[in-house]
Amino acid sequence: MPSNAHTLKWGNNARNDFRKIIEFIDEVNPPAAEALAEQILESVDRLLTFPLSYRSGREPGTREMPVGKYVVIYTVSETDVFIFRLLHSAQQWP
């Protein structure tokens, strides 16, 4: 398995998106919220090894990784994978 050549960084918007999504789901289904949080975090961790595995994003310089009904929007540099946003796939962006 390739070594992790990148550092994972979460932007403030992505952190807030993650928190809001998990809190919203947790209000009606705590086990589903926990499962989704784990799924997102595990998927994002895989970006450290395979950062270019997912499609180019709608915004120049970004990439998009689908995770269930959500999309992780991120950028890749020589040293970092930067999580820019975490949005529901039905949300309009940019």
Secondary structure, 3 states (H helix, E strand, C coil): CCCCCCEEEECHHHHHHHHHHHHHHHHHCHHHHHHHHHHHHHHHHHCCCCCCCCEECCCCCCEEEEECCEEEEEEECCCEEEEEEEEECCCCCC
